[in-house]
Amino acid sequence: MQSMQSKKSRVLQMGCFLSCLLSAVPAISTESIDLLNGISSASGNFEQIVREQDGYVIDRQTGVFAIERPRLFRWQISELDQLLISDGQQIYLYDELFQQVIVRDWSSNPAVNPAAILLEDIYLEEWAAVEQDGQNYHLTPLESFGSILDLHLITNQGFPEMLSIVDATGQLTEIRFTQVELEVEHEDKLFDFEIPAGVEVIYE
C-alpha cells in the first residue's frame, strides 16, 4: 500500500498533469489550436487509477475539478479529503484528515509545473514530441522534462476524455473525465484558499 506522503505527492502531480494535458492538442494542428484556445474555463468529475507495471491496481480515486485561465485550478479528491488549489500565485495541497498544508510557489517552467502549459501561453513542442491518430495523441516528453516518460491522450470535442501517464518508476496512472462543462462561470472564491488556523504548513 502506498504511504500517505506518496499519495500527497501524487495529488500534486495529478493536478499538474490534468492542466498539462488539457493543452496538449494545440501544438498539433490549426483546427485544434482554434478549438482549445477558445476554452477559458472548465469543470467536471474525474476518476484516477494507479497501476503497477504488472497491471495491479494500487490506488483509485474520484473527485471533481475546475480550471480557469490564467493560472487557476481546483482538484478535489473525495476519498482522501484532500484539496489542491492554485490561486494564481501559489499552489496549496490541503489534507483535512492530517491537518496539513503543502505550499508551492507558482512556476511558469513546465518542467517544474506542468499546469503552466494550460494556464499560460506555453507551446507543447518546447517539451514534447507528439504523434497523432485521429483523436488519439501520444506524447513523449523531452529528456529535460522530468519524471514523465510517456503520455497518451484521447480527446472529445477538444477536451481530454482519458489520459494515461507512465512515470519513471514504471507506474501507470489513468484519468478519465466525465460530465465536463466548458466555459463555466466560476465564482472567484472557488480558487481562493485560506490556510486554516492550527494546521501544519510545509513550504516546498
N, C-alpha and C positions, 0 to 999 in steps of 0.2 A: 504494500500500500504506500502511496506517495506521502511524504511528510507534508505538514501544513505549510512550511516555508516554501516547498517546491510548488505547492498549489498556488500560493500567493504570487510567486514569480510568474507562473503560467497565466494567472489572471492578468497581470500587467502586460505580458506578451500578447495575449489574445485581444485585448483592447486595441493594441497597436496593429496586430495582424488584420483585424477587421478593417480598420481605416486604411491600412496599406493596400489591401486588395480591392477596395471599392474603387480605387483609381487605377487599377492595373490595366484596364482596357484602353484608356485614352491614347496611349502611345502606339496603338496598333493601326488604326485607320481613321480617316477623316470622319466617317459616319459615327464611329464610337466616340471620337472627341466631341462632336456636337452633342451627342446624346448625354454623355456623362458630365460634361462641363456645364450642362444646364441644370444639374441636380445640386441644389444647395443645402438640402436637409433630407433626412430620412429617419424612420423608426420602425421597429418590429420586434419579432421574437427570434431567438436562436437556440440551437441545440449543439453542444460541443462534446465530442467523444475523442478520447486519447487512447491510442493503442500502442502496444509494444511491437517490435519488428515481426513477431510471430502472429500478430493479429489479436492478442489477448487484450481485452478492454481493462484499462487501469483507472479510468476516470470518465464520468459522464456528468455533464452539467447543462442546465437550461436557464434561460433568463430573457431579459429584454434589453434593447439597445436604442440609442438615439444619437444622431450626429448632426452637426450644423457647421457650415463654414462661417468664419475661419476658426480653426483650432479647438472646436468644442465637440466633446463626445461624452456619452454616458453608457456604461456597460455594467449591468446589474445581474449577479448570479443568485438564483433563488436558493439553491441547496446550501450554499456556504454563507449566506447572509453577508456577502461582500459587494462592495460598490466601487467601481472605477470611474473617475470623473476627470476630464480636462476642462479647466475654466479659461483656457487660452494662455495662461501664464505658467501654470503648474499642473501636474498630474497627481491625483490622490487615489490611493487604494485604502479603503476603509473596511476593516474587519470588525464587525459589530460583536461577534462572539468573543474574540480575544482582546477587544478594546484597544485596537492598534491602528495607526495610520502610517502608511508609507508615502513619502512625498518626493517627487522628482520634478526638476525644472523642465519646462517645455524646451525641446531641442528641434531645430529645423534641419538637422542632419539625419537623413533617413536610415543611416547605419546605426544610429543611436535610438531614434524614434520613428519607426515606420509610419506612424499616424500622420506625420508631416506630408507624406506623399499625397494623401487625400485632401487634407485640410489646409495645405499651402500649395503654391504653384511649383511643383517639382515633377520632372519628367521621368517616366519609367525607364527609358533606355540608359539613364545615368547609373542605374544599379542592377539591371537585369536584362537577360536575353529572353525573347518571347517567341513561342510558336503558337499559331492559331489554327483551329479546325472548327469552323462554324462558331458556335457559342462556347467552345472549349478553349481554354488558354493554359499553356504550360509555361511557367516562368522559372528560369534558372538564375538566381541572384549571382552577381559578380562576386569574385573571391573576397573582396573587401567588405561585403555587406554584413557578414556576421555569422550567426549560428544557423540561419535558414539555408537548407540545401536544395529544396525543391518545393514548388507550389503549383497546384492545379486548381483552376477556377472555371466554374460554369456560370454563365450569366443568363438572365432573363429580363429582356427589355432594358438592358444596360445596367442592371444591378445584380450583384452576386446572388446566386441561388444556393451554391455549395462551393466550399473551398476545402482543400486538403493541404497540409503542410508537413514536410518531413524535416526534422531538425538534425543537428549534428550528432545526437545520441541515437538516431535511427527511429525515434518515436514518430508516429503518425497522428496528427490532430485533424479531425474532420469537423467542420462547422457548417450547419445548414440554417438558412434564414427563411422564415415564414411570416405571413401576414405583414409584409413590408408595405409601408406607406411612404410615398415620396412627397417632397415639398410640404412637409409638415410645419405648421406654425407652432414652434415650441415656446413655452413660457421661459423668460430669461432665467428665472431661478432654477430651472431644471439642471443647468450646468454650473450652478454655484455650490460650493462646499465650504462649510464652516467646521473646523476641527472641534469635535465635542470636548468639553472640559473633562480632564482627568484621564484621557487616553494616552497611551504611549505613542510618541511621534518619532519616526525614523526617517532621516533625510538621506537620500541616495544620490 
